[in-house]
């Protein structure tokens, strides 16, 4: 059992997102889709190098959320006219089809979405683009190595991450082989130069285009600085070929961030095992605001399965489609498909208006902007018609021990070496969670990262 006090990291994240509401009392219901447990690169049965699952499949965890007393949604399920022998309603019972737009043909789905819009219910979800999540450490590593020569703000960093993500999709076969041959994300020091040279070689054919010129030119520059130092710190000292070890952080996060709320999960062993390994506290008070129920007896979990299944299909479509394809597909939609699409956006937008904190999206600007693009043309149409690092069972880890005064004395030339040393030498649980939140979600590096970690003591 690992003791994790969330009070400091919770306060830091609230300050980073001042418009969000993490303090009110809500009731969250959860289901998941596309949880493949791990995401890794492999040699498959026919001796080809590939990912173990499609990188277009975002991991989704979410469902329904409400305030106050629990609404009665039995009338909804009665109105769906399902077969009497269905005891546990799933997305497949509501919408048929392998792709998103086929699912939008469903009359039952239309009734489902309309009911929630008319009955003051909201939705929430965390969405993780597994390819994007797996490669952003390359950019963060290069930024650290280039810190002495270049000042790179968060906006530019996100721009570079987006361009690398787009390139990785276009050069899927090449980048998969590179990851496998280099042991990514566990690149040995003696292989750093070879890895960077191979990555930069993929820029050929793109770097002179208007779309990629600025981003790849800048990225090439900072990667060359990393090559001189034989260092990509965040993709070294990990586990060979395992890009994502598990999604435990995304299960724990809403529980400690919405500490005054109630969280109800489907009773699955893999999920309960995650929580069995932690004792979550806030200022030494145990946070026990979650429970597990059998979905067969909980309509809100069944409804969450339907919604999450729909969002999973939606993200698969967005990730696999260009803007041109989206326009062409949109022009073929029936009135029912258009109605369902409108209801999806209305439900998400209304939920965001209620509380933007209901949504956590780890994704590229490329995919998020395509989703917004579809929303905009939909409105226009309407108008015209990884295995975590070792957890130290110690009260004082290396980050705990260093003082703010000592951090201030570290030179700008040395700060990133110190960060790497401290964060790779074994951290306590508070600082592991804080490191994931502040660097990957918040994008903090250097002294700012260390000082924010200190606030998580």
N, C-alpha and C positions, 0 to 999 in steps of 0.2 A: 504494500500500500504506500503510495507516494503522497505526501502532504504538500498541497499547493495553495498558498495564500494569494488570492487574486486581486486584493484591494489596490495595490500600487499600479499594476498594469491596467486595471480597469479605469483608474483616475486619469492615467496618461492618455488612454485612448479616448476618453470623454473630452479631454482638452483638445485633442487632435481633431475631433469631430463635434464641435460645440453645438451644432444644430440638431443633433440626434437626441433621442429620448431613450436612454437605457434604464431609467429609474422607475417609470410607471409600471403598473401591474397588468400583465397580459397573460393569456393562456395560449401557449404554442403547441401545436400538434405536428408531428414529424413523420415523414417517410423519405425514402431515398431512391435514386435510380442511378445506374451506371457506376455503382461501387464495385470495381473490379479488384478491390483490396490492395493491389500493387500495380504500378506502371513501370515497366522495364523494357530494355532492349535485349534481344535474344537472337540466337540462331535457331530457326524453326525446324520442323520435321523434314523439310525438303532442302535443308542447308542454306536457306536464305536468311539474311539479316532483316529483322523487322521489329516493330513494337508488339507487345503481347496483346494489345487491344487498339482499336481505332482511336487516334488522337482527336477525332472530331466529336467524341462523346464526352461532354462535360460531366463531371460528378455533380449531382444535384442533391441537396438535403433541404427539405422544407415542407410546406403544407399550409394549413389553415391557422389563423390566429384571431382571437376575439378578446374583447374587454368585458369585464363584469361577469354576470351569470352565464352559464353555458346555454346557447341557443338550442332549440329543438330542430334538428335537420331531418327528422324522420319523414316529414312531408316531401322533401326533395327526393329521397330514395324511393318513396312510394310512387312518385310521379314518373320515375324512369321506366316503370313497367318491365323490370328485370325478371328473369325466370326464378321461380320460387326456390329452386335448389341451390341458388347462389347465396352462400352464407358470408362470404368475404369479397366484397365488390372491389375489383381492380380496374385499372385504366383500360385494359383490353376488353372489359365488358361494356365500356361506354363508347369507345372509339376504335374502329378497325383500320388497319393499314400500316404499311412499313414506314411511310414517310409522313411528315408533319401535315402537309396539305391534304393528304388522304384522310387523316384523322379529323380535319376541320369539316368534313362533309357530314359529320354525325349530328343528328337531331338531338340525341341524348346529351351530347356535350353542350349543345346550345342551351338546353334546359338547365344543365348543371351550372354553367357560368352565369347565366341570367339570374338564377336563384341567389347566388352569393352577392351579386351586385345589388339586388333588391332587398337583401336582408342584413345589411350592415356587418358583413363578414369581410375579413381581410386575408391576404396571403403573405407568405414570407418564404425566402429561400436563400441558401448559399450556393453559388455556382462556381466551379473551379475548372477552368480550361487547363487540362492536364499537360498539354504541350507547352503552353505559355508558362505555367508554373514551373516547368522543368528546365526551361532555358534562361529565365531571367537572371539566374545567378552568374551567367557568363558576363552579362552587362555589368552587374554590380561588382564582380571581380575586376573587370577592366577599369571601371571607374576608380576603384581603390588604388590600383596600380598607377593610374594616371593622375592621381590627386595632387602630386607635387608639381606637375606641369600645367594641368588644366583644371578649371573650375566648372563643374558640371552640376546644374541644378536639377531638381526632381522632374521638371517639365521636359528637359532635354533627355534625361535618363529614360523616361517613359517613351519618348519618341524613338530612341535607339532600340528599346525593348520591342516596340511594335514592329520596327523594320526587320529586326532579327527574326521575330516570330513569322512574319510574312515570308521571309526568305526560307525559313525552315520548312514551311508548308510547300513551297515551290520546289525545294531541293530535298524532299523527304527521303528519298533513297540514299542520297549522298550523306546527309546529316545522320541518318540512322547508322550507316556503316562507320562513320567517324566516331560516333558515340560508342559503338561496340568495340572498335579496334583500340580506342584510347581508354577504355574502362570507365568512361564518363558515368557519373559525376565524381569519379575517384582518379583524376588524372595525376600520374606520377610526375614529380618535378622534372625529371629528365625527358618527359614527353610533352611538356607544355609548349615548347616552341613548335614541335611538329603538329600539335593540335591546332595552334593558332594559324600556322601557315596553311593547313588544309582548310580551315574555316574561311580564311581570307580568300583562298582560291575559288570558293563558291560565289564570291561577289562578282566575278567576271560574268559579263552578260547582263548585269543588273545595275552596276554602279554608275554607268553613264546614262541611265534612263532618268527622266524627270521625277518619277515616283521614288526612286531609291538613291539618287545621287548624293543628296546632303547627308542622309542618315548613314549610308554605308561608307562614305568618305570619312566621316567623323569616327565611326566605329573602327574603321581600318587603322586610323591614327592611334586610338587609345589601345587597340589590341597590340600594335607594334610596341607600344610602351610596356605592356605586360610581357611581351616576348623577351624584351631586354632583361627583365627581372626574373624570368622563368617562374612566373607566379600568376595563378588564377585562384585566389585563396578560397573562394566559396564552392569550387568544384574540385577540390582536392580533399583527401582525408575523409572520404565518405565511403559508400559501399558500391563496388563495381556493378555497373549496368542498372542499378535500381534508382529510377528517377523519382518515384514517389513510393515511400514505404507503406504509408497508410494515411487515412483521412481523419485521424483521431482529433486533431486540432479543431476541425470544423464541427465536431460533435460537442466538444467541451466549451468552445467559445461562446455560444449563445447562453449557455447555462450560467457562466460566471459574469458575462456582460449584462444580461437581464436577470440579475440576482433576485429581484422582487417579483419575478414572474413565475409561472408554472410551466414546466416543459414535459410533454407526454410523448414518449417514443413507442414505436412498434416493438413488441417483445421479441427481439431477435438476439440470439446468443452473442453474435459478434459485436453488437452495440453495447449490450450490458457488460461484456467483458472489458470494454474501454473504460467505463465508469467504475467498475470494480477495482481498477488499478489506481484510482485517485481518491483522495479525500480533499475536496475543494473547500476552502475557507475564505472568508472575507473579514479582515480585522479579527482573526482568531475565532470567528463564529462560523460553524459549519454551514455550507451551502448545500442543502438537500432539497432542492426545488424541482426534482425530476422524478419521473416514474415510468414504468413500462407496462403496457397493456396488450392484451391479445386483440389484434385488429378485427377479429371475427365478431367481437362484442363492442367495438368502438367505431361508430360511424364517422367520427372526425378523422380517425386514422385512415379509414377507407377513402374518404374524400381527399385526404392529403395524398394518398397514392395516385388518385386520378389527376390531381393538379400537378404533382411532381412528374408523373409520366408524360404529361402534356408539355411541360417546360423542357424536359429532356429531349423530346422530339423536336421542339422549337430550336433549341441550341444546336442539335445535330444538323438541322437544316441550315441555320445561319453559318455555322463553321464550314460547311461544304459548298456554300453558294457564293457566287460573285454578285455584285450589284446588278449586272446585266441580267443574270439568271433570275434574280429576285423580281426585277421589273417584268420580265417575260412571263414568269410564273404567275405574278399578281394579275396580269391581264386576262388570265384564263379562269380566275376564281368565280365560283357560283355565288349567288346571294347568301346561301347558308355558310359557305366558307368565309365570305367577307364579314358576316355577322359574328361568327365565332372569333375571327381574328380581332375584330373591334372589341369584343367582350374581354378578350385576354388583355389587351392593352389598357382598357378601362379599369379592369380589376387591379392590374399592377400599378397603374398611375394613381388610382385612389388609395392603394395601400402605401405607396411612397409618400403621398400627401399626408397620410395619417402619421407615418413614422419612417423616415428614410433608413433607419437602422434595421428595419425588417429585411433589408437586402444586403448581402455581402457577395460581390462579384469580383473574382480574381480572373481577369481576362484582359485581352489586348484591346487597344482602341479600335483596331480593325474590326473585330467582331461586335463590340458594343455599338459602334457607329452603324454597322449594318442593321442591327436590331432597331436602332433609332430611325434609320432610313426607311425600313419597312413600316414603322409606325407613322412616319410622315407621309408616305405615299398612300397609306391606308386612310389617313385623315383627309388627304387631298381627294381621294376617290369619293369619300363620304361627302365632301363639300360639293363636288360636282355631281355627285349622286349619293516522405522517406524515413527510413528508420531514423528516428531522432538520435542525436548524439548521446553518448553515455550520460545518464543522469547520475550525478554525484549525490550520494546519500550523506551529505555533509552540511553543516549549518553555515559554513563560511567558504564559498567557492572563490575563485580568483577575482571575479568581478565584485563580489561582496567586500573583499579585502582592500581593493584599491580605493583611495579617497578622491574626492573632487579636486582637492588641492594638488594631488599627484597627477591627475588628468590634465589640469591646467599647465603643469610644468612640462608636459610632453610636447616636443616640437611637432610642427605640421609635417615634417619629413618622416617622423617616426610613428605618428599616431596610428596609422593603419597597420603597421607591423605589430604594435602593441595590442590593437583590437583583435587581430588574428590570433595572437598568442593567448590572450585571455579567454577568448570564446572557444578556442579549440582545446584548452587544457582541462575541460570538465567544468560544467556550470551546474548550479543548483536548479531545481525545477522552475522557480520563479523567473530566473534569468534565461532559461531555455525558452519558456513561453514568451517572455518579454522580447527576446531576440527575434523570434519568428514574427511576432506582431509588429515590432518597431522597424525591422529592416525590410521584411517582405511586404507588409501591408503599408507601413509608414514611409519606407524608403530612406530611413536615417542611416548615416554612416559616420565614421570618425568620432571626434569628441562629442558631437551631439548624440550619437548612438550610445556611447559609454555613459554619459551623464544621465540620459533617459533610463538606461538600464539600472543605474544606481538608485533611481527613484522607485524601482520595483523591489527594493530590499524589504 
